[in-house]
Amino acid sequence: MTFESDIAKKVGTDAAIILSNIEFWQATNKANNRNYFEDKHWTYNSIKAFSELFDYLTEKKIRTCLDKLENEGYIVSGNFNKSSYDRTKWYSSVKVKSICPNGQKELPEMSKGFAEKGETIPDNKPDNKPDTLLEKEIFYKDPKEFLSDWNIIRSKALKKPSNINRLARAEQPDFNELRSEYTRNEFRNGITALFKQDVINFDDMQMRPRHFLKFFEKYQTAFDEKSVGLYGRKAKESRL
């Protein structure tokens, strides 16, 4: 785990370590003349792959670190996947190093399997292509936009109107925290995953935004992994 102290002072140690990993693989790809797009070399990883490499960090923390690095201008992100529905992100350090960062020659053995796994989605059309918008990164401006998406997706899934027009006071802190880290499309994907579950077995609380916001990351992950049914009866029995 290597990092530059001056960068850590600005974005935190965790983000600085992730940046070092990105720069290492970017330098490796440059040396091997691969992953070259838009006048720079790139590396790619899913949040899940990052979480396996940095197993002491939550997926939420990793997202926060990557967003911070991008917002502070240390990295840029892109999508150079062969399939339009593949959401695996690509990253490139703004200041490309000619050698591996900090003189690092190679990753430790335990890290090699996770750093750049090469597991983007194959270039073939899936049987259950997601029915939500994917790539454009737009964040919610206010709860009304979230509730509009919630009502549309819920109404479509349950075949009956849904007209929730405000968040309860207890729901607002969770929403404000999540909307600063996740895009509108990621919210839509999570809502879609919720209503693809065995909702007939859900109680009233599980059908409201409060439950969804509390367990947002589980549903967002379920969408990414296409884990339909993961939070049906079992969720009720385990009192999610």
GILINPE-V284321 format. One record per residue. N is the residue number from 0. RES is the residue in one small letter. PSI is psi in whole degrees, 0 to 359 (* if undefined). BURIAL is I if it has 9 or more other ideal C-beta (glycine too) atoms within 8 Angstrom, else O. Layout:
n = (N & N)
res = (RES & RES)
psi = (PSI & PSI)
burial = (BURIAL & BURIAL)
This chain:
n = (0 & 1 & 2 & 3 & 4 & 5 & 6 & 7 & 8 & 9 & 10 & 11 & 12 & 13 & 14 & 15 & 16 & 17 & 18 & 19 & 20 & 21 & 22 & 23 & 24 & 25 & 26 & 27 & 28 & 29 & 30 & 31 & 32 & 33 & 34 & 35 & 36 & 37 & 38 & 39 & 40 & 41 & 42 & 43 & 44 & 45 & 46 & 47 & 48 & 49 & 50 & 51 & 52 & 53 & 54 & 55 & 56 & 57 & 58 & 59 & 60 & 61 & 62 & 63 & 64 & 65 & 66 & 67 & 68 & 69 & 70 & 71 & 72 & 73 & 74 & 75 & 76 & 77 & 78 & 79 & 80 & 81 & 82 & 83 & 84 & 85 & 86 & 87 & 88 & 89 & 90 & 91 & 92 & 93 & 94 & 95 & 96 & 97 & 98 & 99 & 100 & 101 & 102 & 103 & 104 & 105 & 106 & 107 & 108 & 109 & 110 & 111 & 112 & 113 & 114 & 115 & 116 & 117 & 118 & 119 & 120 & 121 & 122 & 123 & 124 & 125 & 126 & 127 & 128 & 129 & 130 & 131 & 132 & 133 & 134 & 135 & 136 & 137 & 138 & 139 & 140 & 141 & 142 & 143 & 144 & 145 & 146 & 147 & 148 & 149 & 150 & 151 & 152 & 153 & 154 & 155 & 156 & 157 & 158 & 159 & 160 & 161 & 162 & 163 & 164 & 165 & 166 & 167 & 168 & 169 & 170 & 171 & 172 & 173 & 174 & 175 & 176 & 177 & 178 & 179 & 180 & 181 & 182 & 183 & 184 & 185 & 186 & 187 & 188 & 189 & 190 & 191 & 192 & 193 & 194 & 195 & 196 & 197 & 198 & 199 & 200 & 201 & 202 & 203 & 204 & 205 & 206 & 207 & 208 & 209 & 210 & 211 & 212 & 213 & 214 & 215 & 216 & 217 & 218 & 219 & 220 & 221 & 222 & 223 & 224 & 225 & 226 & 227 & 228 & 229 & 230 & 231 & 232 & 233 & 234 & 235 & 236 & 237 & 238 & 239)
res = (m & t & f & e & s & d & i & a & k & k & v & g & t & d & a & a & i & i & l & s & n & i & e & f & w & q & a & t & n & k & a & n & n & r & n & y & f & e & d & k & h & w & t & y & n & s & i & k & a & f & s & e & l & f & d & y & l & t & e & k & k & i & r & t & c & l & d & k & l & e & n & e & g & y & i & v & s & g & n & f & n & k & s & s & y & d & r & t & k & w & y & s & s & v & k & v & k & s & i & c & p & n & g & q & k & e & l & p & e & m & s & k & g & f & a & e & k & g & e & t & i & p & d & n & k & p & d & n & k & p & d & t & l & l & e & k & e & i & f & y & k & d & p & k & e & f & l & s & d & w & n & i & i & r & s & k & a & l & k & k & p & s & n & i & n & r & l & a & r & a & e & q & p & d & f & n & e & l & r & s & e & y & t & r & n & e & f & r & n & g & i & t & a & l & f & k & q & d & v & i & n & f & d & d & m & q & m & r & p & r & h & f & l & k & f & f & e & k & y & q & t & a & f & d & e & k & s & v & g & l & y & g & r & k & a & k & e & s & r & l)
psi = (100 & 152 & 164 & 129 & 325 & 327 & 320 & 326 & 332 & 322 & 356 & 155 & 317 & 313 & 322 & 323 & 318 & 320 & 318 & 320 & 317 & 316 & 324 & 311 & 331 & 317 & 321 & 316 & 326 & 316 & 330 & 6 & 53 & 164 & 50 & 114 & 145 & 45 & 24 & 162 & 150 & 162 & 156 & 151 & 145 & 162 & 323 & 317 & 320 & 320 & 334 & 324 & 311 & 73 & 357 & 358 & 143 & 161 & 324 & 317 & 320 & 317 & 316 & 317 & 315 & 318 & 319 & 317 & 321 & 317 & 327 & 358 & 16 & 330 & 163 & 155 & 157 & 181 & 109 & 29 & 153 & 332 & 134 & 335 & 0 & 120 & 9 & 128 & 148 & 146 & 147 & 130 & 136 & 322 & 93 & 132 & 144 & 341 & 170 & 141 & 141 & 25 & 12 & 123 & 321 & 160 & 155 & 156 & 319 & 342 & 340 & 328 & 349 & 345 & 308 & 94 & 343 & 35 & 48 & 162 & 135 & 155 & 64 & 148 & 126 & 162 & 332 & 65 & 132 & 144 & 22 & 161 & 152 & 295 & 327 & 123 & 95 & 136 & 152 & 138 & 328 & 170 & 334 & 321 & 319 & 314 & 329 & 314 & 317 & 310 & 321 & 312 & 319 & 316 & 319 & 320 & 320 & 354 & 32 & 155 & 149 & 123 & 47 & 123 & 2 & 154 & 142 & 158 & 322 & 340 & 337 & 317 & 317 & 318 & 314 & 323 & 316 & 322 & 343 & 346 & 336 & 145 & 167 & 322 & 324 & 324 & 314 & 319 & 318 & 318 & 317 & 317 & 320 & 312 & 2 & 354 & 181 & 68 & 344 & 338 & 3 & 145 & 179 & 322 & 325 & 349 & 5 & 161 & 330 & 314 & 315 & 314 & 326 & 323 & 30 & 312 & 327 & 318 & 323 & 319 & 320 & 322 & 312 & 322 & 3 & 43 & 61 & 132 & 354 & 330 & 41 & 243 & 318 & 325 & 319 & 321 & 326 & 0 & 55 & *)
burial = (O & O & I & I & O & O & I & I & O & O & I & O & O & I & I & I & I & I & I & I & I & I & I & I & I & I & I & I & I & I & O & O & O & O & I & I & O & O & O & O & I & I & I & I & I & I & I & I & I & I & I & O & I & I & O & O & I & O & I & O & I & I & I & I & I & I & I & I & I & I & O & O & O & I & I & O & I & I & I & O & I & O & I & O & I & I & I & I & I & I & I & I & I & O & O & I & I & O & O & I & I & O & O & I & O & O & O & O & O & O & I & I & O & I & I & I & I & O & O & I & O & O & O & O & O & O & O & O & O & I & O & O & O & I & O & O & O & O & I & I & O & O & I & O & I & I & I & O & I & I & I & O & I & I & I & O & I & I & O & O & O & I & O & I & O & O & I & O & O & O & I & I & O & I & I & O & O & I & I & O & I & I & O & I & I & I & I & I & I & I & I & I & I & I & I & O & I & O & I & O & O & I & O & O & O & I & I & I & I & I & I & I & I & O & I & I & O & I & I & I & I & I & I & I & O & O & O & O & O & I & I & I & O & O & I & I & O & O & O & I)
